[in-house]
């Protein structure tokens, strides 16, 4: 793996360094509910500030559809960043307009400004390369060099990720380098036994990962909404549970391939079935092959793995030397359906080896359920990017930085 690092940019003292972070944090009434991505950006930002660089932070937040929307302002993020850095952080109310230009011009060495949400500009996510380049050219006027450190967006060909890195002298930040080191260990040199735990709602979101990792793993544990497509592929009735009927043949193919390779695909033996979707639903635990035999009949909804399955998953996880987990085991936001995810997360904290939480909903789950980041070997900041890397896909935001 080759990747241009910050050192390749030479001395950055007094230079304007544009840093593409991923500060796409969840907000509730203007308050950050999970600052994990802000904290993850600190090592790179501190290193640049220590060099005396003039740091210009850019990021997106949410999906404002190319127009300014106060709901998606990065202003609260700038405040939190200042608290974590323990120094003043300026905020510009636009990205490439007069406010941004003035704020960057006012920077002294070792100071930092956060510009407003990139996605307030349609050029950031345009499918037209010329429009993206035009926006990147405007951004480039604000900096001398560019550091790309938003791992959660490196799988996107967007102006601030791809075109900007092509326009200015550019390099990867410390976060991207750390993410790639972990993912490389998961794909090229995993210590056995190697277990992959997959959950989330859709099998179709994970097909590429399953196919690419099957020859590399010892155990593949299936939970979340996707488990019901696996059960249906074995001929079980799943009531009103989430089911992707168009993926049944694909799943059967993976089950056969795993058997050929000697890989254990571990499916739930029991599930939590609810009368409806909601925290106040009636709930029963039943065998995985008897979902429609509950009092709810064919209207029953499977919303979590059962306690026997959770215990079995935990045993395999604790016995493994390498574990990658992506996707909750159930609807963890509702307490009646959080136990499976909580048990899996707890088991990952006990791994004697490398335990990786694959970003996205999994990262949110461990924090919502009360776990600390340092209890795990690594929590990725990019769910989608992690999955595409593990699928073996080429990621444009990395290739532009020299990654091969």
C-alpha positions as a Markdown table, in Angstrom:
| # | Residue | x | y | z |
|---|---|---|---|---|
| 1 | Unk | 0.0 | 0.0 | 0.0 |
| 2 | Unk | 1.4 | 3.4 | -1.0 |
| 3 | Unk | -0.1 | 6.6 | 0.3 |
| 4 | Unk | 1.2 | 10.2 | 0.4 |
| 5 | Unk | 1.6 | 11.3 | 4.0 |
| 6 | Unk | 1.7 | 14.7 | 5.6 |
| 7 | Unk | 5.5 | 14.6 | 5.6 |
| 8 | Unk | 5.5 | 14.5 | 1.8 |
| 9 | Unk | 4.1 | 18.1 | 1.9 |
| 10 | Unk | 7.3 | 19.5 | 3.5 |
| 11 | Unk | 7.2 | 22.3 | 6.1 |
| 12 | Unk | 3.7 | 23.6 | 6.7 |
| 13 | Unk | 4.6 | 26.5 | 8.9 |
| 14 | Unk | 2.7 | 29.5 | 7.8 |
| 15 | Unk | 0.9 | 27.6 | 5.0 |
| 16 | Unk | -2.8 | 27.5 | 4.6 |
| 17 | Unk | -3.8 | 23.8 | 4.9 |
| 18 | Unk | -7.2 | 22.8 | 3.9 |
| 19 | Unk | -8.2 | 19.7 | 5.9 |
| 20 | Unk | -11.1 | 17.6 | 4.6 |
| 21 | Unk | -12.6 | 16.0 | 7.7 |
| 22 | Unk | -15.7 | 14.0 | 8.2 |
| 23 | Unk | -17.6 | 15.9 | 10.9 |
| 24 | Unk | -21.0 | 14.5 | 9.9 |
| 25 | Unk | -22.2 | 14.1 | 13.4 |
| 26 | Unk | -25.7 | 13.4 | 14.6 |
| 27 | Unk | -27.5 | 16.5 | 15.9 |
| 28 | Unk | -30.7 | 16.9 | 18.1 |
| 29 | Unk | -32.1 | 20.4 | 18.6 |
| 30 | Unk | -28.7 | 21.8 | 17.5 |
| 31 | Unk | -26.8 | 19.7 | 20.0 |
| 32 | Unk | -24.2 | 17.0 | 19.0 |
| 33 | Unk | -25.3 | 13.6 | 20.4 |
| 34 | Unk | -22.2 | 11.7 | 19.4 |
| 35 | Unk | -18.9 | 13.6 | 18.9 |
| 36 | Unk | -16.9 | 10.5 | 17.9 |
| 37 | Unk | -16.0 | 11.8 | 14.5 |
| 38 | Unk | -15.0 | 15.2 | 15.9 |
| 39 | Unk | -12.6 | 13.4 | 18.3 |
| 40 | Unk | -11.3 | 11.3 | 15.6 |
| 41 | Unk | -10.2 | 14.4 | 13.7 |
| 42 | Unk | -8.1 | 15.7 | 16.5 |
| 43 | Unk | -4.7 | 14.0 | 16.0 |
| 44 | Unk | -4.3 | 15.4 | 12.4 |
| 45 | Unk | -5.5 | 18.9 | 13.4 |
| 46 | Unk | -3.3 | 19.0 | 16.5 |
| 47 | Unk | -0.3 | 17.9 | 14.4 |
| 48 | Unk | -0.9 | 20.6 | 11.8 |
| 49 | Unk | -1.5 | 23.3 | 14.4 |
| 50 | Unk | 1.7 | 22.3 | 16.2 |
| 51 | Unk | 3.6 | 22.9 | 13.0 |
| 52 | Unk | 2.3 | 26.5 | 12.8 |
| 53 | Unk | -0.1 | 25.8 | 9.9 |
| 54 | Unk | -3.1 | 28.0 | 9.2 |
| 55 | Unk | -5.8 | 25.2 | 9.3 |
| 56 | Unk | -9.0 | 25.5 | 7.2 |
| 57 | Unk | -11.4 | 22.7 | 8.1 |
| 58 | Unk | -14.0 | 21.6 | 5.6 |
| 59 | Unk | -16.7 | 19.0 | 6.0 |
| 60 | Unk | -20.3 | 18.0 | 5.1 |
| 61 | Unk | -23.1 | 17.4 | 7.5 |
| 62 | Unk | -26.3 | 15.6 | 6.5 |
| 63 | Unk | -28.0 | 15.9 | 3.1 |
| 64 | Unk | -29.1 | 19.6 | 2.6 |
| 65 | Unk | -29.5 | 19.0 | -1.2 |
| 66 | Unk | -27.1 | 21.7 | -2.4 |
| 67 | Unk | -28.7 | 24.7 | -0.6 |
| 68 | Unk | -28.1 | 26.4 | 2.7 |
| 69 | Unk | -30.2 | 24.9 | 5.5 |
| 70 | Unk | -29.7 | 26.0 | 9.2 |
| 71 | Unk | -30.6 | 22.5 | 10.3 |
| 72 | Unk | -27.4 | 21.2 | 8.8 |
| 73 | Unk | -25.0 | 24.0 | 9.9 |
| 74 | Unk | -21.6 | 23.0 | 11.1 |
| 75 | Unk | -21.6 | 25.9 | 13.7 |
| 76 | Unk | -22.2 | 23.4 | 16.7 |
| 77 | Unk | -19.3 | 21.3 | 15.4 |
| 78 | Unk | -17.0 | 24.4 | 15.4 |
| 79 | Unk | -17.9 | 25.0 | 19.0 |
| 80 | Unk | -17.3 | 21.4 | 20.1 |
| 81 | Unk | -14.0 | 21.4 | 18.1 |
| 82 | Unk | -12.8 | 24.5 | 20.0 |
| 83 | Unk | -13.7 | 22.8 | 23.3 |
| 84 | Unk | -11.7 | 19.7 | 22.4 |
| 85 | Unk | -8.7 | 21.6 | 21.1 |
| 86 | Unk | -8.9 | 24.0 | 24.0 |
| 87 | Unk | -8.3 | 27.0 | 21.8 |
| 88 | Unk | -10.5 | 29.4 | 19.9 |
| 89 | Unk | -12.0 | 28.1 | 16.6 |
| 90 | Unk | -13.4 | 30.6 | 14.1 |
| 91 | Unk | -16.4 | 29.7 | 12.0 |
| 92 | Unk | -17.3 | 31.1 | 8.6 |
| 93 | Unk | -20.9 | 31.2 | 7.6 |
| 94 | Unk | -20.2 | 30.2 | 4.0 |
| 95 | Unk | -17.8 | 27.9 | 2.2 |
| 96 | Unk | -16.3 | 29.8 | -0.7 |
| 97 | Unk | -17.9 | 33.2 | -0.3 |
| 98 | Unk | -16.8 | 36.5 | 1.4 |
| 99 | Unk | -17.1 | 35.2 | 4.9 |
| 100 | Unk | -14.8 | 32.2 | 4.2 |
| 101 | Unk | -12.2 | 34.3 | 2.4 |
| 102 | Unk | -12.2 | 36.9 | 5.2 |
| 103 | Unk | -11.9 | 34.2 | 7.9 |
| 104 | Unk | -9.0 | 32.4 | 6.2 |
| 105 | Unk | -7.2 | 35.7 | 5.6 |
| 106 | Unk | -7.5 | 36.5 | 9.3 |
| 107 | Unk | -5.8 | 33.3 | 10.4 |
| 108 | Unk | -2.5 | 33.6 | 12.2 |
| 109 | Unk | 0.0 | 30.7 | 12.3 |
| 110 | Unk | -1.4 | 27.9 | 14.5 |
| 111 | Unk | -5.0 | 29.0 | 14.2 |
| 112 | Unk | -8.0 | 27.2 | 12.8 |
| 113 | Unk | -11.2 | 28.0 | 11.1 |
| 114 | Unk | -14.2 | 25.8 | 10.2 |
| 115 | Unk | -16.1 | 26.6 | 7.0 |
| 116 | Unk | -19.8 | 26.1 | 6.6 |
| 117 | Unk | -21.3 | 22.8 | 5.3 |
| 118 | Unk | -19.8 | 21.8 | 1.9 |
| 119 | Unk | -23.1 | 20.4 | 0.8 |
| 120 | Unk | -24.7 | 23.8 | 0.9 |
| 121 | Unk | -23.0 | 24.1 | -2.5 |
| 122 | Unk | -24.5 | 21.9 | -5.3 |
| 123 | Unk | -21.0 | 21.5 | -6.9 |
| 124 | Unk | -19.8 | 19.3 | -4.0 |
| 125 | Unk | -21.9 | 16.3 | -4.9 |
| 126 | Unk | -22.7 | 17.0 | -8.5 |
| 127 | Unk | -22.6 | 14.1 | -10.9 |
| 128 | Unk | -21.1 | 16.5 | -13.5 |
| 129 | Unk | -17.3 | 16.4 | -13.2 |
| 130 | Unk | -17.0 | 20.0 | -14.6 |
| 131 | Unk | -19.3 | 21.3 | -11.9 |
| 132 | Unk | -17.3 | 19.5 | -9.2 |
| 133 | Unk | -14.1 | 20.8 | -10.5 |
| 134 | Unk | -15.4 | 24.4 | -10.6 |
| 135 | Unk | -16.3 | 24.1 | -6.9 |
| 136 | Unk | -13.0 | 22.5 | -6.1 |
| 137 | Unk | -11.2 | 25.4 | -7.9 |
| 138 | Unk | -13.0 | 27.8 | -5.6 |
| 139 | Unk | -12.0 | 25.8 | -2.5 |
| 140 | Unk | -8.4 | 25.6 | -3.7 |
| 141 | Unk | -8.1 | 29.4 | -3.7 |
| 142 | Unk | -8.4 | 29.2 | 0.1 |
| 143 | Unk | -5.4 | 26.9 | 0.6 |
| 144 | Unk | -1.8 | 26.2 | -0.3 |
| 145 | Unk | -2.0 | 22.4 | 0.3 |
| 146 | Unk | -4.7 | 19.9 | 1.1 |
| 147 | Unk | -4.9 | 17.1 | 3.7 |
| 148 | Unk | -7.6 | 14.5 | 3.2 |
| 149 | Unk | -8.7 | 13.0 | 6.5 |
| 150 | Unk | -12.4 | 12.2 | 6.1 |
| 151 | Unk | -12.3 | 8.5 | 5.8 |
| 152 | Unk | -16.1 | 8.2 | 5.8 |
| 153 | Unk | -16.2 | 9.9 | 2.4 |
| 154 | Unk | -13.2 | 8.4 | 0.5 |
| 155 | Unk | -15.5 | 6.1 | -1.4 |
| 156 | Unk | -17.3 | 9.1 | -2.9 |
| 157 | Unk | -16.1 | 11.0 | -6.0 |
| 158 | Unk | -17.0 | 14.4 | -4.6 |
| 159 | Unk | -15.4 | 17.8 | -5.2 |
| 160 | Unk | -13.7 | 18.2 | -1.8 |
| 161 | Unk | -12.6 | 14.5 | -1.7 |
| 162 | Unk | -11.4 | 13.9 | -5.3 |
| 163 | Unk | -11.1 | 17.1 | -7.4 |
| 164 | Unk | -9.6 | 19.2 | -4.6 |
| 165 | Unk | -7.0 | 16.6 | -3.9 |
| 166 | Unk | -6.1 | 16.6 | -7.6 |
| 167 | Unk | -5.9 | 20.4 | -7.7 |
| 168 | Unk | -3.7 | 21.1 | -4.7 |
| 169 | Unk | -0.6 | 19.3 | -3.4 |
| 170 | Unk | -2.3 | 16.7 | -1.2 |
| 171 | Unk | -1.7 | 14.0 | 1.3 |
| 172 | Unk | -3.6 | 11.7 | 3.7 |
| 173 | Unk | -4.1 | 12.6 | 7.3 |
| 174 | Unk | -3.4 | 10.5 | 10.3 |
| 175 | Unk | -6.9 | 9.2 | 10.6 |
| 176 | Unk | -7.0 | 7.8 | 7.1 |
| 177 | Unk | -3.6 | 6.2 | 7.6 |
| 178 | Unk | -4.8 | 4.6 | 10.8 |
| 179 | Unk | -8.1 | 3.3 | 9.2 |
| 180 | Unk | -6.2 | 1.8 | 6.3 |
| 181 | Unk | -3.7 | 0.1 | 8.6 |
| 182 | Unk | -6.5 | -1.7 | 10.4 |
| 183 | Unk | -8.4 | -2.6 | 7.2 |
| 184 | Unk | -5.3 | -3.9 | 5.6 |
| 185 | Unk | -4.8 | -6.2 | 8.7 |
| 186 | Unk | -8.4 | -7.4 | 8.2 |
| 187 | Unk | -7.9 | -8.3 | 4.6 |
| 188 | Unk | -4.2 | -9.2 | 4.1 |
| 189 | Unk | -2.9 | -10.6 | 7.4 |
| 190 | Unk | -5.7 | -11.4 | 9.8 |
| 191 | Unk | -4.7 | -13.6 | 12.8 |
| 192 | Unk | -6.9 | -16.7 | 13.1 |
| 193 | Unk | -9.4 | -17.6 | 14.3 |
| 194 | Unk | -11.1 | -14.7 | 12.3 |
| 195 | Unk | -14.7 | -14.0 | 12.9 |
| 196 | Unk | -16.9 | -11.5 | 10.9 |
| 197 | Unk | -20.2 | -10.4 | 12.5 |
| 198 | Unk | -22.7 | -8.9 | 10.1 |
| 199 | Unk | -26.0 | -7.3 | 10.9 |
| 200 | Unk | -28.1 | -4.4 | 9.8 |
| 201 | Unk | -31.2 | -4.4 | 7.7 |
| 202 | Unk | -30.4 | -5.6 | 4.2 |
| 203 | Unk | -28.5 | -8.6 | 2.9 |
| 204 | Unk | -28.0 | -6.6 | -0.4 |
| 205 | Unk | -25.8 | -4.1 | 1.5 |
| 206 | Unk | -23.4 | -6.8 | 2.6 |
| 207 | Unk | -23.2 | -9.2 | -0.4 |
| 208 | Unk | -19.9 | -7.8 | -1.7 |
| 209 | Unk | -18.4 | -8.1 | 1.8 |
| 210 | Unk | -19.6 | -11.7 | 2.3 |
| 211 | Unk | -18.3 | -12.7 | -1.1 |
| 212 | Unk | -14.9 | -11.1 | -0.6 |
| 213 | Unk | -14.3 | -12.2 | 2.9 |
| 214 | Unk | -15.6 | -15.8 | 2.8 |
| 215 | Unk | -12.2 | -17.2 | 1.6 |
| 216 | Unk | -10.5 | -15.3 | 4.4 |
| 217 | Unk | -12.6 | -16.0 | 7.6 |
| 218 | Unk | -13.2 | -18.9 | 9.9 |
| 219 | Unk | -16.7 | -17.9 | 11.0 |
| 220 | Unk | -19.4 | -15.6 | 9.7 |
| 221 | Unk | -22.1 | -14.6 | 12.2 |
| 222 | Unk | -25.4 | -13.3 | 10.8 |
| 223 | Unk | -27.8 | -11.1 | 12.7 |
| 224 | Unk | -29.9 | -8.0 | 12.2 |
| 225 | Unk | -32.7 | -7.8 | 9.7 |
| 226 | Unk | -30.6 | -9.6 | 7.1 |
| 227 | Unk | -30.9 | -12.8 | 9.1 |
| 228 | Unk | -34.4 | -13.4 | 7.9 |
| 229 | Unk | -33.4 | -13.7 | 4.3 |
| 230 | Unk | -30.9 | -16.3 | 5.4 |
| 231 | Unk | -33.6 | -18.2 | 7.3 |
| 232 | Unk | -36.0 | -18.0 | 4.4 |
| 233 | Unk | -33.2 | -19.3 | 2.1 |
| 234 | Unk | -33.2 | -22.4 | 4.3 |
| 235 | Unk | -37.0 | -22.8 | 3.9 |
| 236 | Unk | -38.1 | -21.3 | 7.2 |
| 237 | Unk | -41.1 | -19.0 | 7.4 |
| 238 | Unk | -40.3 | -15.5 | 8.8 |
| 239 | Unk | -43.7 | -13.9 | 9.3 |
| 240 | Unk | -43.7 | -10.2 | 8.6 |
| 241 | Unk | -39.9 | -9.8 | 9.3 |
| 242 | Unk | -37.7 | -8.0 | 6.8 |
| 243 | Unk | -37.1 | -10.2 | 3.8 |
| 244 | Unk | -35.3 | -9.6 | 0.5 |
| 245 | Unk | -36.9 | -12.3 | -1.6 |
| 246 | Unk | -34.8 | -11.4 | -4.7 |
| 247 | Unk | -31.6 | -12.3 | -2.7 |
| 248 | Unk | -32.7 | -15.9 | -1.7 |
| 249 | Unk | -30.8 | -17.6 | -4.5 |
| 250 | Unk | -27.7 | -15.5 | -3.9 |
| 251 | Unk | -27.8 | -16.4 | -0.2 |
| 252 | Unk | -28.1 | -20.1 | -1.0 |
| 253 | Unk | -25.1 | -19.7 | -3.1 |
| 254 | Unk | -23.1 | -18.2 | -0.3 |
| 255 | Unk | -24.2 | -21.0 | 2.1 |
| 256 | Unk | -23.0 | -23.6 | -0.4 |
| 257 | Unk | -19.7 | -21.7 | -1.0 |
| 258 | Unk | -19.1 | -21.5 | 2.8 |
| 259 | Unk | -19.7 | -25.2 | 3.1 |
| 260 | Unk | -17.2 | -25.9 | 0.3 |
| 261 | Unk | -14.6 | -23.6 | 1.9 |
| 262 | Unk | -15.1 | -25.0 | 5.4 |
| 263 | Unk | -16.3 | -21.7 | 6.8 |
| 264 | Unk | -19.0 | -21.7 | 9.4 |
| 265 | Unk | -21.9 | -19.4 | 8.7 |
| 266 | Unk | -23.6 | -19.2 | 12.1 |
| 267 | Unk | -27.3 | -18.3 | 11.9 |
| 268 | Unk | -29.5 | -17.5 | 14.9 |
| 269 | Unk | -31.2 | -20.4 | 16.6 |
| 270 | Unk | -33.7 | -18.1 | 18.4 |
| 271 | Unk | -35.1 | -14.7 | 17.7 |
| 272 | Unk | -37.1 | -12.0 | 19.5 |
| 273 | Unk | -40.5 | -11.6 | 17.8 |
| 274 | Unk | -42.8 | -8.6 | 18.4 |
| 275 | Unk | -46.5 | -8.0 | 17.7 |
| 276 | Unk | -45.6 | -4.7 | 16.1 |
| 277 | Unk | -42.7 | -2.3 | 15.6 |
| 278 | Unk | -42.4 | -0.2 | 18.8 |
| 279 | Unk | -41.1 | -0.2 | 22.3 |
| 280 | Unk | -44.6 | -1.0 | 23.7 |
| 281 | Unk | -45.0 | -4.1 | 21.5 |
| 282 | Unk | -45.8 | -7.6 | 23.0 |
| 283 | Unk | -42.6 | -9.7 | 22.7 |
| 284 | Unk | -41.8 | -13.4 | 22.7 |
| 285 | Unk | -38.6 | -15.3 | 22.2 |
| 286 | Unk | -39.0 | -18.3 | 19.8 |
| 287 | Unk | -36.9 | -20.8 | 17.9 |
| 288 | Unk | -35.7 | -19.4 | 14.5 |
| 289 | Unk | -37.7 | -22.1 | 12.7 |
| 290 | Unk | -41.0 | -21.3 | 14.5 |
| 291 | Unk | -41.5 | -17.5 | 14.0 |
| 292 | Unk | -45.0 | -18.0 | 12.7 |
| 293 | Unk | -45.9 | -20.3 | 15.6 |
| 294 | Unk | -46.0 | -17.5 | 18.1 |
| 295 | Unk | -49.3 | -15.9 | 19.2 |
| 296 | Unk | -48.7 | -13.2 | 16.5 |
| 297 | Unk | -48.8 | -15.8 | 13.6 |
| 298 | Unk | -47.7 | -14.5 | 10.2 |
| 299 | Unk | -47.8 | -10.9 | 11.4 |
| 300 | Unk | -45.0 | -11.4 | 13.9 |
| 301 | Unk | -41.9 | -9.2 | 13.4 |
| 302 | Unk | -38.4 | -10.5 | 14.2 |
| 303 | Unk | -36.5 | -7.5 | 15.7 |
| 304 | Unk | -33.5 | -9.0 | 17.5 |
| 305 | Unk | -31.5 | -12.2 | 17.8 |
| 306 | Unk | -32.5 | -14.3 | 20.8 |
| 307 | Unk | -30.5 | -14.8 | 24.1 |
| 308 | Unk | -29.2 | -18.3 | 23.1 |
| 309 | Unk | -28.0 | -16.9 | 19.8 |
| 310 | Unk | -26.4 | -13.9 | 21.5 |
| 311 | Unk | -24.6 | -16.2 | 23.9 |
| 312 | Unk | -23.3 | -18.4 | 21.1 |
| 313 | Unk | -22.1 | -15.4 | 19.1 |
| 314 | Unk | -20.3 | -14.0 | 22.1 |
| 315 | Unk | -18.5 | -17.3 | 22.7 |
| 316 | Unk | -17.2 | -17.4 | 19.1 |
| 317 | Unk | -16.2 | -13.7 | 19.3 |
| 318 | Unk | -14.3 | -14.2 | 22.5 |
| 319 | Unk | -12.4 | -17.2 | 21.1 |
| 320 | Unk | -11.3 | -15.3 | 18.0 |
| 321 | Unk | -8.1 | -13.4 | 17.5 |
| 322 | Unk | -9.5 | -11.1 | 14.8 |
| 323 | Unk | -13.1 | -9.8 | 14.8 |
| 324 | Unk | -14.8 | -7.4 | 12.4 |
| 325 | Unk | -18.4 | -6.3 | 13.2 |
| 326 | Unk | -20.6 | -4.2 | 11.0 |
| 327 | Unk | -24.4 | -3.8 | 11.6 |
| 328 | Unk | -26.5 | -4.1 | 14.8 |
| 329 | Unk | -28.1 | -7.4 | 15.8 |
| 330 | Unk | -31.5 | -5.8 | 16.2 |
| 331 | Unk | -33.4 | -2.6 | 16.6 |
| 332 | Unk | -31.0 | -1.5 | 19.4 |
| 333 | Unk | -32.6 | 2.0 | 19.7 |
| 334 | Unk | -35.6 | 0.3 | 21.4 |
| 335 | Unk | -34.7 | -1.4 | 24.7 |
| 336 | Unk | -36.8 | -4.6 | 24.1 |
| 337 | Unk | -34.6 | -5.3 | 21.0 |
| 338 | Unk | -31.2 | -4.1 | 22.2 |
| 339 | Unk | -29.9 | -7.1 | 24.1 |
| 340 | Unk | -28.4 | -8.9 | 21.1 |
| 341 | Unk | -26.4 | -5.9 | 20.0 |
| 342 | Unk | -25.3 | -5.2 | 23.6 |
| 343 | Unk | -24.1 | -8.8 | 24.1 |
| 344 | Unk | -22.1 | -8.8 | 20.9 |
| 345 | Unk | -20.5 | -5.4 | 21.7 |
| 346 | Unk | -19.6 | -6.6 | 25.2 |
| 347 | Unk | -17.9 | -9.7 | 23.7 |
| 348 | Unk | -15.8 | -7.6 | 21.4 |
| 349 | Unk | -14.4 | -5.7 | 24.4 |
| 350 | Unk | -13.1 | -9.1 | 25.6 |
| 351 | Unk | -11.3 | -10.1 | 22.4 |
| 352 | Unk | -7.6 | -11.1 | 23.0 |
| 353 | Unk | -6.5 | -9.7 | 19.6 |
| 354 | Unk | -7.9 | -7.2 | 17.1 |
| 355 | Unk | -11.6 | -6.1 | 17.5 |
| 356 | Unk | -12.9 | -3.7 | 14.9 |
| 357 | Unk | -16.3 | -2.0 | 15.0 |
| 358 | Unk | -17.1 | -1.1 | 11.4 |
| 359 | Unk | -18.5 | 2.4 | 11.7 |
| 360 | Unk | -22.0 | 3.5 | 10.9 |
| 361 | Unk | -24.8 | 2.2 | 13.0 |
| 362 | Unk | -22.4 | -0.2 | 14.8 |
| 363 | Unk | -20.3 | 2.7 | 16.1 |
| 364 | Unk | -23.5 | 4.6 | 17.1 |
| 365 | Unk | -24.8 | 1.5 | 18.9 |
| 366 | Unk | -21.8 | 0.9 | 21.1 |
| 367 | Unk | -21.9 | 4.5 | 22.3 |
| 368 | Unk | -25.6 | 4.6 | 22.8 |
| 369 | Unk | -25.4 | 1.4 | 24.8 |
| 370 | Unk | -22.8 | 2.9 | 27.1 |
| 371 | Unk | -19.5 | 1.5 | 25.9 |
| 372 | Unk | -16.4 | 3.6 | 25.6 |
| 373 | Unk | -14.3 | 3.8 | 22.4 |
| 374 | Unk | -11.2 | 2.6 | 24.1 |
| 375 | Unk | -12.8 | -0.7 | 25.0 |
| 376 | Unk | -12.4 | -1.8 | 21.4 |
| 377 | Unk | -9.3 | -2.2 | 19.3 |
| 378 | Unk | -10.7 | 0.2 | 16.6 |
| 379 | Unk | -13.9 | 2.0 | 15.8 |
| 380 | Unk | -14.1 | 3.0 | 12.2 |
| 381 | Unk | -15.4 | 6.4 | 11.3 |
| 382 | Unk | -16.7 | 5.2 | 7.9 |
| 383 | Unk | -19.2 | 2.4 | 7.7 |
| 384 | Unk | -19.7 | 2.6 | 3.9 |
| 385 | Unk | -16.1 | 3.2 | 3.2 |
| 386 | Unk | -15.0 | 0.3 | 5.4 |
| 387 | Unk | -17.4 | -2.1 | 3.6 |
| 388 | Unk | -16.3 | -1.0 | 0.2 |
| 389 | Unk | -12.7 | -1.5 | 1.1 |
| 390 | Unk | -13.5 | -5.0 | 2.5 |
| 391 | Unk | -15.3 | -5.7 | -0.8 |
| 392 | Unk | -12.0 | -5.1 | -2.6 |
| 393 | Unk | -13.4 | -2.0 | -4.4 |
| 394 | Unk | -11.2 | 0.9 | -5.6 |
| 395 | Unk | -11.9 | 4.0 | -3.5 |
| 396 | Unk | -11.5 | 7.3 | -5.5 |
| 397 | Unk | -10.7 | 9.4 | -2.5 |
| 398 | Unk | -7.7 | 7.1 | -1.7 |
| 399 | Unk | -6.5 | 6.6 | -5.2 |
| 400 | Unk | -6.1 | 10.3 | -5.7 |
| 401 | Unk | -3.7 | 10.2 | -2.7 |
| 402 | Unk | -1.5 | 7.6 | -4.3 |
| 403 | Unk | -3.1 | 4.5 | -2.8 |
| 404 | Unk | -2.8 | 1.3 | -4.8 |
